[in-house]
Amino acid sequence: MKLLMTAIVILAIASPIAAQQHQTFHTKAGDLNAYCMSNDPGDIKFCTGYITGWMDQIQIPHSMPNGDVVHNYFADGVTPEQTSRIFIKYIADHPECENKAAYVCLVGASLAAKILLIEPFTKP
């Protein structure tokens, strides 16, 4: 439960920051799902590229309001293609997510599948 609350706080912090930095359209989860399910090679590349970028970005340590710093990371061997399949299944099971920003639902899908892990960050 603490892990889920940490993830929610990370999203709450990251969303307004992203909105301030980029006053642009965010890809909706339903749209990303359509790209990921498409048979068109260009759509598949968009899906894989989006997820690859998200996976790179989410692994940056994040400061929490209480001063703690957490590190998000993926379980060994997780690929963007695997994450795409997990995302497709998650959207099928959670249609309420279709109109949310895709990155929000990617976090939900990855946490539910236990491929995104969160731990306190310690400097090497």
C-alpha positions as semicolon CSV with decimal commas, in nm:
position;residue;x (nm);y (nm);z (nm)
1;M;0,000;0,000;0,000
2;K;0,286;0,236;0,084
3;L;0,432;0,161;-0,259
4;L;0,106;0,254;-0,430
5;M;0,081;0,577;-0,231
6;T;0,439;0,662;-0,329
7;A;0,353;0,610;-0,695
8;I;0,046;0,831;-0,664
9;V;0,253;1,108;-0,503
10;I;0,511;1,079;-0,782
11;L;0,237;1,122;-1,040
12;A;0,088;1,413;-0,850
13;I;0,425;1,586;-0,848
14;A;0,522;1,503;-1,205
15;S;0,193;1,592;-1,372
16;P;0,181;1,965;-1,286
17;I;0,552;2,002;-1,361
18;A;0,506;1,842;-1,702
19;A;0,202;2,059;-1,767
20;Q;0,396;2,376;-1,682
21;Q;0,691;2,281;-1,899
22;H;0,489;2,159;-2,195
23;Q;0,160;2,331;-2,262
24;T;0,090;2,080;-2,535
25;F;-0,135;1,787;-2,601
26;H;-0,062;1,472;-2,402
27;T;-0,119;1,142;-2,576
28;K;-0,429;0,983;-2,428
29;A;-0,414;0,623;-2,315
30;G;-0,689;0,523;-2,558
31;D;-0,492;0,670;-2,849
32;L;-0,169;0,500;-2,744
33;N;-0,362;0,175;-2,707
34;A;-0,486;0,210;-3,067
35;Y;-0,129;0,264;-3,191
36;C;-0,005;-0,036;-2,991
37;M;-0,282;-0,262;-3,125
38;S;-0,244;-0,149;-3,486
39;N;-0,104;-0,363;-3,765
40;D;0,054;-0,056;-3,926
41;P;0,436;-0,059;-3,881
42;G;0,442;0,319;-3,828
43;D;0,185;0,296;-3,550
44;I;0,379;0,015;-3,382
45;K;0,697;0,225;-3,400
46;F;0,513;0,520;-3,240
47;C;0,388;0,292;-2,962
48;T;0,729;0,141;-2,897
49;G;0,901;0,481;-2,914
50;Y;0,653;0,640;-2,673
51;I;0,691;0,357;-2,424
52;T;1,071;0,353;-2,459
53;G;1,085;0,726;-2,381
54;W;0,848;0,686;-2,088
55;M;1,055;0,398;-1,949
56;D;1,370;0,609;-1,968
57;Q;1,205;0,910;-1,802
58;I;1,032;0,726;-1,517
59;Q;1,360;0,582;-1,388
60;I;1,493;0,922;-1,276
61;P;1,499;0,956;-0,892
62;H;1,210;1,168;-0,759
63;S;1,194;1,386;-0,447
64;M;0,889;1,330;-0,230
65;P;0,715;1,610;-0,035
66;N;0,850;1,467;0,293
67;G;1,207;1,497;0,162
68;D;1,256;1,130;0,081
69;V;1,394;1,044;-0,261
70;V;1,266;0,735;-0,440
71;H;1,406;0,548;-0,734
72;N;1,179;0,379;-0,989
73;Y;1,321;0,094;-1,190
74;F;1,201;-0,194;-1,402
75;A;1,238;-0,561;-1,323
76;D;1,528;-0,726;-1,507
77;G;1,463;-0,795;-1,872
78;V;1,150;-0,582;-1,913
79;T;1,127;-0,450;-2,270
80;P;0,913;-0,179;-2,431
81;E;0,739;-0,450;-2,635
82;Q;0,648;-0,643;-2,319
83;T;0,531;-0,321;-2,154
84;S;0,316;-0,254;-2,461
85;R;0,138;-0,589;-2,421
86;I;0,087;-0,524;-2,049
87;F;-0,052;-0,177;-2,130
88;I;-0,296;-0,319;-2,390
89;K;-0,430;-0,570;-2,138
90;Y;-0,452;-0,303;-1,867
91;I;-0,656;-0,070;-2,089
92;A;-0,888;-0,357;-2,184
93;D;-0,946;-0,420;-1,812
94;H;-0,963;-0,048;-1,719
95;P;-1,162;0,141;-1,984
96;E;-1,194;0,434;-1,742
97;C;-0,828;0,502;-1,817
98;E;-0,879;0,564;-2,191
99;N;-0,922;0,942;-2,158
100;K;-0,634;0,990;-1,913
101;A;-0,280;1,078;-2,016
102;A;-0,105;0,765;-2,143
103;Y;0,187;0,802;-1,902
104;V;-0,051;0,787;-1,605
105;C;-0,199;0,459;-1,725
106;L;0,145;0,321;-1,808
107;V;0,237;0,370;-1,441
108;G;-0,083;0,195;-1,332
109;A;-0,028;-0,094;-1,572
110;S;0,337;-0,135;-1,478
111;L;0,269;-0,127;-1,105
112;A;-0,021;-0,372;-1,139
113;A;0,200;-0,612;-1,336
114;K;0,483;-0,562;-1,085
115;I;0,732;-0,472;-1,355
116;L;0,784;-0,117;-1,220
117;L;0,949;-0,122;-0,881
118;I;0,996;0,166;-0,636
119;E;1,252;0,185;-0,357
120;P;1,420;0,454;-0,149
121;F;1,705;0,615;-0,339
122;T;2,051;0,591;-0,193
123;K;2,351;0,758;-0,349
124;P;2,607;0,511;-0,486
